[in-house]
Amino acid sequence: MEFIKNTFILQGGPVMYPLLFVSILGFVLFIERALFLHKGQIGTEDFLSGIKNLVNKKRLVEALTLCEDTPGPMARIVKSALLHFGESRDHIRSAIQAAALVEIPTLERRIGTIAAIARIAPLLGFLGTLIAAVQALYALEATNGDSSMFSQLLAEALITSATGLAIGVMATLAHHFLYGRVRSLVHDFEWVGHNINEFLTTAPLEEAESAQVEETESES
C-alpha cells in the first residue's frame, strides 16, 4: 500500500484523491447491485409450476405463502396476481403492472450513479492533466528549463488522464452489465405476468367446463 501511495497516487497529484474516491464508490455500488440482482434471480419456470399446481388444487393460501417465502421481485408480482384471483382479466393485469412498476425502480437504483461515475472520471483525469500542464509551464519559467521538474509534471498529467480513462471504462462496463441484468429481469416480469394472468383467468373457465361435463355424465 505504501508503494502504491508513493509511486502512483502522489505522482498523479491532488486530483488522484477524488479519482480514488470515485473508483472505490463505483466498485462498492457495483458489488452491491450485482449481489442484489443476483438474489432476484429464481427458477422462474419451477416457481410458476409450483404456484399453478397449488392453485389447481385450490390451495390458494399455500400459494400465497410460497410467494412470501420466495425472495425476489418475481414472487411479489405473482402474489399480487393471486390476491386478485377470481377477478376479471383486466383487474389482474392492472395488479401485475402496478406491482412491476414498484419493483423496477428498486432494480434500477444506484445504476445511474455508476453511469455518472463513468462520465465524471475521465473529466477529473483531464482536469488533473490541465493542472499539471499549467504547473509545468510555471516550473519551466521558474527553473529556466529544468527538465527533471518538467518530466515529473508531465508524468503527473499522464497518470491522471490514464487513471480517469481507466475508471471511466470500468464504470461503463459495469453499468452495461447491470443494465443488462435489469432488462433481463424486466423481460421475466413480462413473461411471468402474462403467463400467470392467462392461467388465473382461464382456470375458473376450465373448472366450470369440467364440472359441467361431470354433471352431464352423471345425468346420463
Backbone as numpy.savetxt, mean C-alpha at the origin, in Angstrom:
# Nx Ny Nz CAx CAy CAz Cx Cy Cz
30.02 2.22 11.59 29.19 3.43 11.59 30.05 4.68 11.59
31.16 4.62 12.35 32.07 5.77 12.40 32.74 5.99 11.04
33.04 4.86 10.37 33.67 4.96 9.04 32.73 5.63 8.05
31.45 5.24 8.07 30.47 5.84 7.16 30.29 7.31 7.47
30.26 7.61 8.77 30.06 9.01 9.16 31.20 9.89 8.67
32.44 9.39 8.81 33.60 10.21 8.47 33.83 10.30 6.97
33.51 9.24 6.24 33.87 9.20 4.82 32.70 9.52 3.90
31.51 9.49 4.42 30.35 9.66 3.53 29.49 10.84 3.93
28.99 10.83 5.15 28.07 11.88 5.58 28.78 13.22 5.68
29.95 13.22 6.33 30.66 14.49 6.50 31.18 15.03 5.18
31.64 14.14 4.30 32.12 14.59 3.00 31.00 15.11 2.12
29.79 14.66 2.38 28.66 15.14 1.58 28.15 16.49 2.01
28.55 16.96 3.17 28.11 18.28 3.60 26.85 18.23 4.43
26.35 19.40 4.81 25.18 19.48 5.72 23.89 18.93 5.10
23.78 18.94 3.78 22.55 18.45 3.14 22.41 16.94 3.31
23.50 16.26 3.65 23.43 14.82 3.82 22.53 14.44 4.99
22.39 15.29 5.98 21.57 14.96 7.15 20.07 14.91 6.80
19.51 15.91 6.08 18.12 15.73 5.64 17.95 14.57 4.66
18.96 14.31 3.85 18.88 13.15 2.95 18.85 11.85 3.75
19.65 11.79 4.79 19.65 10.61 5.64 18.30 10.45 6.34
17.72 11.56 6.76 16.42 11.51 7.43 15.33 10.98 6.50
15.26 11.52 5.27 14.19 11.10 4.34 14.41 9.65 3.91
15.67 9.22 3.84 15.92 7.83 3.46 15.43 6.87 4.55
15.71 7.20 5.81 15.24 6.37 6.92 13.72 6.39 7.00
13.13 7.57 6.83 11.68 7.69 6.86 11.04 6.86 5.76
11.58 6.94 4.55 11.03 6.16 3.44 11.16 4.67 3.68
12.28 4.24 4.25 12.48 2.81 4.52 11.48 2.31 5.56
11.30 3.08 6.63 10.36 2.68 7.68 8.93 2.61 7.13
8.53 3.61 6.35 7.19 3.62 5.77 6.98 2.45 4.82
8.01 2.13 4.04 7.89 1.02 3.10 7.70 -0.30 3.84
8.51 -0.54 4.87 8.39 -1.79 5.63 7.02 -1.88 6.29
6.56 -0.77 6.88 5.26 -0.78 7.56 4.13 -1.06 6.59
4.15 -0.42 5.42 3.10 -0.61 4.43 3.15 -2.01 3.81
4.35 -2.50 3.56 4.48 -3.84 2.98 3.93 -4.91 3.93
4.24 -4.78 5.21 3.71 -5.74 6.19 2.20 -5.61 6.33
1.70 -4.37 6.30 0.25 -4.15 6.43 -0.49 -4.77 5.25
0.02 -4.54 4.04 -0.64 -5.08 2.85 -0.51 -6.59 2.79
0.60 -7.12 3.32 0.75 -8.57 3.34 -0.28 -9.22 4.26
-0.58 -8.57 5.37 -1.59 -9.10 6.29 -2.98 -9.07 5.65
-3.19 -8.17 4.68 -4.48 -8.08 4.02 -4.71 -9.17 2.99
-3.64 -9.92 2.65 -3.77 -11.00 1.68 -4.24 -12.27 2.36
-5.32 -12.83 1.89 -5.83 -14.10 2.42 -6.14 -15.01 1.24
-6.39 -16.27 1.56 -6.83 -17.20 0.53 -8.27 -16.88 0.15
-8.42 -16.01 -0.85 -9.75 -15.47 -1.18 -10.73 -16.56 -1.57
-10.32 -17.45 -2.45 -11.24 -18.49 -2.93 -11.65 -19.44 -1.80
-10.69 -19.85 -0.99 -11.01 -20.75 0.12 -11.93 -20.06 1.13
-11.63 -18.81 1.42 -12.45 -18.07 2.38 -13.88 -17.92 1.86
-14.01 -17.58 0.58 -15.34 -17.39 0.00 -16.10 -18.70 -0.07
-15.39 -19.79 -0.35 -16.05 -21.10 -0.38 -16.59 -21.47 0.99
-15.80 -21.16 2.04 -16.28 -21.44 3.39 -17.50 -20.62 3.75
-17.53 -19.36 3.34 -18.70 -18.51 3.60 -19.92 -19.05 2.87
-19.76 -19.41 1.63 -20.90 -19.94 0.85 -21.42 -21.23 1.45
-20.52 -22.08 1.92 -20.92 -23.34 2.51 -21.76 -23.11 3.77
-21.34 -22.15 4.59 -22.09 -21.85 5.81 -23.45 -21.23 5.49
-23.49 -20.35 4.50 -24.76 -19.73 4.13 -25.72 -20.78 3.56
-25.20 -21.71 2.75 -26.06 -22.76 2.21 -26.65 -23.63 3.30
-25.91 -23.77 4.39 -26.41 -24.56 5.52 -27.24 -23.72 6.49
-27.50 -22.45 6.09 -28.29 -21.52 6.89 -27.65 -21.24 8.26
-26.32 -21.19 8.27 -25.57 -20.87 9.48 -24.94 -19.49 9.31
-25.81 -18.50 9.22 -25.37 -17.13 8.94 -24.53 -16.56 10.08
-24.88 -16.89 11.31 -24.13 -16.37 12.46 -22.69 -16.89 12.42
-22.52 -18.14 12.06 -21.17 -18.70 11.99 -20.38 -18.05 10.84
-21.08 -17.73 9.75 -20.42 -17.05 8.64 -19.94 -15.66 9.06
-20.78 -14.95 9.82 -20.37 -13.64 10.33 -19.20 -13.76 11.31
-19.23 -14.80 12.14 -18.13 -15.02 13.08 -16.83 -15.32 12.34
-16.92 -16.08 11.25 -15.74 -16.36 10.44 -15.16 -15.08 9.85
-16.03 -14.18 9.42 -15.57 -12.89 8.89 -14.86 -12.07 9.97
-15.40 -12.09 11.17 -14.79 -11.33 12.26 -13.44 -11.91 12.67
-13.31 -13.24 12.59 -12.06 -13.88 13.00 -10.99 -13.83 11.91
-11.38 -13.51 10.69 -10.42 -13.46 9.58 -9.88 -12.05 9.44
-8.57 -11.86 9.52 -8.01 -10.51 9.39 -8.04 -10.02 7.95
-7.99 -8.70 7.80 -7.92 -8.12 6.47 -9.21 -7.48 6.02
-9.12 -6.60 5.04 -10.30 -5.88 4.55 -11.28 -6.75 3.78
-10.80 -7.84 3.18 -11.68 -8.70 2.41 -12.80 -9.28 3.27
-12.45 -9.70 4.47 -13.45 -10.29 5.37 -14.47 -9.24 5.80
-14.03 -8.01 5.98 -14.97 -6.96 6.39 -15.95 -6.62 5.27
-15.49 -6.70 4.04 -16.39 -6.44 2.90 -17.43 -7.55 2.78
-16.99 -8.78 2.93 -17.94 -9.91 2.88 -18.93 -9.82 4.04
-18.45 -9.40 5.21 -19.34 -9.26 6.37 -20.42 -8.22 6.10
-20.05 -7.11 5.46 -21.05 -6.08 5.15 -22.12 -6.62 4.21
-21.73 -7.52 3.32 -22.72 -8.13 2.42 -23.62 -9.09 3.17
-23.03 -9.88 4.08 -23.83 -10.84 4.84 -24.84 -10.15 5.75
-24.47 -8.97 6.27 -25.39 -8.24 7.14 -26.64 -7.78 6.40
-26.60 -7.74 5.07 -27.75 -7.33 4.26 -28.33 -8.52 3.49
-28.02 -9.72 3.96 -28.53 -10.92 3.30 -30.06 -10.93 3.35
-30.67 -11.23 2.22 -32.12 -11.22 2.10 -32.68 -9.95 1.51
-31.85 -8.91 1.40 -32.31 -7.66 0.79 -32.09 -7.72 -0.73
-32.43 -6.63 -1.39 -32.34 -6.61 -2.85 -30.88 -6.58 -3.30
-30.67 -6.87 -4.57 -29.34 -6.86 -5.14 -28.68 -5.49 -5.03
-29.47 -4.44 -5.26 -28.92 -3.08 -5.20 -28.49 -2.70 -3.78
-29.26 -3.12 -2.79 -28.89 -2.81 -1.41 -27.59 -3.53 -1.01
-27.45 -4.78 -1.41 -26.23 -5.52 -1.09 -25.03 -4.90 -1.82
-25.24 -4.53 -3.09 -24.15 -3.91 -3.84 -23.72 -2.58 -3.21
-24.70 -1.81 -2.76 -24.38 -0.53 -2.11 -23.60 -0.75 -0.82
-23.97 -1.78 -0.06 -23.25 -2.08 1.18 -21.82 -2.50 0.89
-21.62 -3.29 -0.15 -20.27 -3.72 -0.53 -19.43 -2.53 -0.98
-20.02 -1.66 -1.79 -19.28 -0.48 -2.26 -18.92 0.45 -1.12
-19.85 0.62 -0.18 -19.57 1.48 0.96 -18.42 0.92 1.81
-18.42 -0.40 2.01 -17.34 -1.02 2.79 -16.00 -0.89 2.07
-16.01 -1.04 0.74 -14.77 -0.92 -0.03 -14.24 0.50 0.00
-15.13 1.48 -0.05 -14.70 2.88 0.00 -14.04 3.22 1.33
-14.43 2.52 2.39 -13.80 2.74 3.69 -12.42 2.08 3.73
-12.28 0.93 3.09 -11.03 0.18 3.17 -9.94 0.73 2.26
-10.29 1.24 1.09 -9.27 1.66 0.12 -8.37 2.77 0.65
-8.90 3.85 1.26 -7.99 4.86 1.81 -7.04 4.31 2.87
-7.48 3.31 3.63 -6.59 2.70 4.62 -5.43 1.98 3.94
-5.71 1.34 2.81 -4.65 0.66 2.07 -3.66 1.66 1.46
-4.16 2.80 1.00 -3.31 3.78 0.32 -2.61 4.74 1.28
-2.88 4.62 2.57 -2.29 5.54 3.55 -0.76 5.45 3.53
-0.12 6.61 3.55 1.34 6.78 3.62 2.06 6.44 2.32
1.38 5.86 1.34 2.05 5.58 0.07 2.36 6.89 -0.65
1.49 7.88 -0.51 1.76 9.18 -1.10 3.00 9.84 -0.50
3.28 9.57 0.78 4.48 10.12 1.40 5.73 9.55 0.76
5.70 8.28 0.43 6.86 7.65 -0.24 7.05 8.26 -1.63
5.96 8.55 -2.32 6.07 9.22 -3.62 6.65 10.62 -3.47
6.27 11.31 -2.40 6.82 12.64 -2.14 8.32 12.57 -1.86
8.75 11.55 -1.13 10.18 11.36 -0.86 10.94 11.13 -2.16
10.33 10.37 -3.09 10.98 10.12 -4.38 11.19 11.41 -5.16
10.32 12.39 -4.96 10.48 13.68 -5.65 11.39 14.63 -4.89
11.37 14.56 -3.57 12.12 15.52 -2.76 13.61 15.17 -2.71
13.93 13.89 -2.61 15.34 13.48 -2.42 16.26 14.00 -3.53
15.92 13.86 -4.82 16.81 14.42 -5.85 16.94 15.94 -5.76
15.87 16.61 -5.35 15.95 18.07 -5.20 16.90 18.45 -4.06
16.85 17.69 -2.96 17.78 17.95 -1.87 19.22 17.71 -2.32
19.41 16.64 -3.09 20.75 16.38 -3.60 21.25 17.49 -4.51
20.35 17.99 -5.36 20.72 19.10 -6.24 21.01 20.36 -5.44
20.25 20.57 -4.36 20.52 21.72 -3.49 21.91 21.62 -2.87
22.26 20.42 -2.40 23.60 20.23 -1.87 24.68 20.48 -2.89
24.41 20.11 -4.15 25.37 20.35 -5.23 25.57 21.85 -5.44
24.47 22.60 -5.45 24.58 24.05 -5.65 25.33 24.71 -4.49
25.05 24.26 -3.27 25.75 24.83 -2.11 27.25 24.56 -2.21
27.59 23.32 -2.57 29.01 22.98 -2.70 29.67 23.75 -3.83
28.92 23.98 -4.92 29.49 24.73 -6.04 29.76 26.18 -5.65
28.84 26.78 -4.92 29.05 28.16 -4.47 30.24 28.23 -3.51
30.33 27.26 -2.60 31.46 27.23 -1.68 32.77 27.05 -2.43
32.76 26.26 -3.51 33.96 26.04 -4.29 34.43 27.33 -4.95
33.49 28.12 -5.44 33.88 29.39 -6.06 34.53 30.33 -5.05
33.90 30.42 -3.88 34.47 31.29 -2.84 35.84 30.76 -2.38
35.96 29.42 -2.30 37.22 28.84 -1.84 38.34 29.11 -2.83
38.01 29.03 -4.12 39.03 29.30 -5.13 39.52 30.74 -5.05
38.60 31.66 -4.80 39.00 33.06 -4.68 39.83 33.30 -3.42
39.43 32.62 -2.32 40.12 32.86 -1.05 41.50 32.22 -0.99
41.66 31.09 -1.64 42.92 30.35 -1.55 43.76 30.49 -2.81
43.33 31.34 -3.73 44.09 31.56 -4.97 44.29 30.27 -5.76
43.21 29.54 -5.89 43.25 28.34 -6.74 43.82 27.11 -6.07
43.55 26.93 -4.78 44.00 25.73 -4.07 43.21 24.52 -4.59
43.86 23.61 -5.26 43.16 22.50 -5.91 42.63 21.50 -4.90
43.28 21.35 -3.75 42.80 20.38 -2.75 41.45 20.78 -2.19
41.26 22.05 -1.88 39.96 22.53 -1.40 38.90 22.40 -2.47
39.26 22.71 -3.70 38.30 22.59 -4.80 37.88 21.14 -5.00
38.82 20.21 -4.90 38.51 18.79 -5.05 37.57 18.31 -3.95
37.81 18.79 -2.74 36.95 18.40 -1.62 35.52 18.88 -1.84
35.36 20.11 -2.29 34.01 20.64 -2.51 33.35 19.99 -3.73
34.15 19.64 -4.73 33.59 18.93 -5.88 33.07 17.56 -5.47
33.84 16.87 -4.59 33.38 15.57 -4.08 32.09 15.72 -3.30
31.99 16.78 -2.50 30.77 17.04 -1.73 29.57 17.22 -2.66
29.78 17.96 -3.75 28.68 18.18 -4.71 28.25 16.87 -5.36
29.21 16.03 -5.74 28.87 14.77 -6.40 28.19 13.80 -5.43
28.65 13.78 -4.19 28.07 12.86 -3.20 26.61 13.20 -2.94
26.30 14.47 -2.76 24.91 14.85 -2.48 24.00 14.54 -3.67
24.46 14.81 -4.87 23.65 14.51 -6.05 23.41 13.02 -6.20
24.48 12.23 -6.04 24.35 10.79 -6.17 23.44 10.21 -5.10
23.60 10.70 -3.87 22.75 10.21 -2.78 21.28 10.55 -3.00
21.02 11.79 -3.42 19.64 12.19 -3.68 19.00 11.38 -4.78
19.75 11.13 -5.86 19.23 10.32 -6.97 19.00 8.88 -6.54
19.92 8.33 -5.75 19.76 6.94 -5.30 18.52 6.78 -4.42
18.33 7.72 -3.50 17.14 7.67 -2.64 15.87 7.83 -3.47
15.92 8.73 -4.45 14.75 8.93 -5.31 14.39 7.69 -6.10
15.41 7.00 -6.62 15.15 5.78 -7.39 14.54 4.70 -6.50
15.11 4.50 -5.31 14.60 3.47 -4.41 13.18 3.80 -3.95
12.92 5.08 -3.67 11.58 5.46 -3.23 10.57 5.28 -4.35
10.98 5.56 -5.59 10.08 5.37 -6.73 9.73 3.89 -6.91
10.74 3.02 -6.80 10.48 1.58 -6.90 9.57 1.11 -5.77
9.81 1.62 -4.57 8.97 1.23 -3.43 7.53 1.67 -3.64
7.36 2.88 -4.17 6.01 3.40 -4.41 5.28 2.55 -5.46
5.96 2.20 -6.54 5.32 1.38 -7.58 4.98 0.00 -7.05
5.84 -0.56 -6.22 5.56 -1.88 -5.65 4.33 -1.84 -4.76
4.26 -0.87 -3.86 3.13 -0.76 -2.95 1.85 -0.43 -3.70
1.95 0.45 -4.70 0.77 0.81 -5.48 0.23 -0.41 -6.23
1.15 -1.24 -6.73 0.71 -2.46 -7.40 0.00 -3.42 -6.46
0.49 -3.51 -5.22 -0.18 -4.37 -4.24 -1.58 -3.84 -3.91
-1.70 -2.54 -3.80 -3.01 -1.94 -3.52 -3.97 -2.20 -4.66
-3.50 -2.01 -5.90 -4.36 -2.26 -7.06 -4.79 -3.73 -7.11
-3.88 -4.62 -6.73 -4.23 -6.04 -6.70 -5.33 -6.33 -5.68
-5.21 -5.70 -4.50 -6.24 -5.88 -3.48 -7.58 -5.30 -3.92
-7.54 -4.15 -4.56 -8.78 -3.53 -5.05 -9.43 -4.42 -6.10
-8.62 -5.02 -6.95 -9.18 -5.96 -7.94 -9.85 -7.14 -7.24
-9.22 -7.63 -6.18 -9.84 -8.71 -5.41 -11.14 -8.25 -4.75
-11.17 -6.99 -4.29 -12.41 -6.44 -3.73 -13.54 -6.54 -4.74
-13.24 -6.12 -5.98 -14.27 -6.10 -7.02 -14.76 -7.51 -7.33
-13.81 -8.44 -7.42 -14.19 -9.82 -7.74 -15.01 -10.44 -6.61
-14.54 -10.28 -5.37 -15.25 -10.86 -4.23 -16.62 -10.20 -4.06
-16.67 -8.87 -4.23 -17.94 -8.17 -4.09 -18.96 -8.65 -5.10
-18.54 -8.78 -6.35 -19.47 -9.28 -7.38 -19.88 -10.72 -7.09
-18.92 -11.54 -6.68 -19.20 -12.95 -6.43 -20.17 -13.14 -5.28
-19.92 -12.47 -4.16 -20.79 -12.66 -3.00 -22.15 -12.03 -3.23
-22.19 -10.96 -4.01 -23.47 -10.33 -4.33 -24.34 -11.26 -5.17
-23.73 -11.87 -6.19 -24.48 -12.81 -7.02 -24.94 -14.01 -6.21
-24.08 -14.47 -5.31 -24.44 -15.65 -4.52 -25.60 -15.35 -3.56
-25.51 -14.23 -2.86 -26.54 -13.92 -1.87 -27.88 -13.59 -2.50
-27.87 -13.05 -3.70 -29.13 -12.69 -4.35 -29.75 -13.86 -5.10
-28.95 -14.85 -5.45 -29.51 -16.03 -6.14 -29.79 -17.17 -5.19
-29.15 -17.18 -4.02 -29.37 -18.27 -3.06 -30.83 -18.38 -2.63
-31.52 -17.27 -2.28 -32.94 -17.39 -1.90 -33.79 -17.94 -3.04
-33.45 -17.55 -4.29 -34.21 -18.05 -5.43 -34.03 -19.55 -5.59
-32.77 -20.02 -5.41 -32.51 -21.44 -5.54 -33.23 -22.23 -4.45
-33.27 -21.67 -3.23 -33.97 -22.35 -2.14 -35.46 -22.42 -2.42
-36.02 -21.33 -2.97 -37.45 -21.32 -3.27 -37.79 -22.32 -4.36
-36.91 -22.39 -5.39 -37.16 -23.33 -6.48 -37.07 -24.77 -5.99
-36.07 -25.06 -5.13 -35.93 -26.43 -4.61 -37.11 -26.79 -3.72
-37.59 -25.82 -2.92 -38.75 -26.08 -2.07 -40.00 -26.35 -2.91
-40.13 -25.61 -4.04 -41.29 -25.81 -4.90 -41.24 -27.18 -5.56
-40.03 -27.61 -5.95 -39.88 -28.94 -6.56 -40.23 -30.02 -5.56
-39.76 -29.87 -4.31 -40.07 -30.87 -3.29 -41.57 -30.93 -3.00
-42.21 -29.76 -2.99 -43.65 -29.73 -2.74 -44.42 -30.41 -3.87
-43.97 -30.19 -5.10 -44.63 -30.82 -6.26 -44.46 -32.33 -6.22
-43.26 -32.78 -5.87 -43.00 -34.21 -5.81 -43.84 -34.86 -4.70
-44.01 -34.18 -3.56 -44.78 -34.76 -2.46 -46.26 -34.85 -2.83
-46.75 -33.87 -3.59 -48.15 -33.92 -3.99 -48.41 -35.03 -4.99
-47.44 -35.27 -5.86 -47.62 -36.31 -6.85 -47.39 -37.71 -6.23
